[in-house]
Amino acid sequence: MTNERAQSDVRINSAERGGIGRSQIESLFKTHYTQMYHLALTLLFDEAESKDVVSEVFASLLSGSTIVRADNAKAFLLASVRHRCLNVLQHKQVHERFARLLTEDTDTLVSDNTVEEQMHMEELMRYVRENLSSLELQIFRLRYLREMTCQEMAEALNVSRQTVHTHLKQTVEKIRKYFNSNSKAI
């Protein structure tokens, strides 16, 4: 490997481990943020959610575990935004069903769903009520019923944005694990 090639590899680790520092990440941010944000907005149609996605990409860079080559930093960043947006969209349908069910009483559920689907939804409602902490349930409802951003929820609940993000992620993961391990379709 040539010296030039070695220098073109930019490791975004911690500065102590020989990676690039915060200033180089800030440079990437200034250079690519607008294009990343517009890509997210095109896919999600939500300004706040798009900003969250782009912020999460840069947060992962700052965490120190991502390796980026300098000659493909733009492609990497755009691909990261795209993948995060697709994950958001993929889970949005399930989340919307959760939110709808959390606001309805099980006795009033009347729909075109089959009996089996309704049984799964009732099980989901029971699981959510029995297994989420009060804070997790509040965050979950604010996000998917009121469609609040992480920042808005943090301000409303008087907690940090990271706390909101962590609890929301844990909540979705709990529900997913439960239903995957029990082979339930929701």
Disulfide bonds with the S-S distance in Angstrom:
none
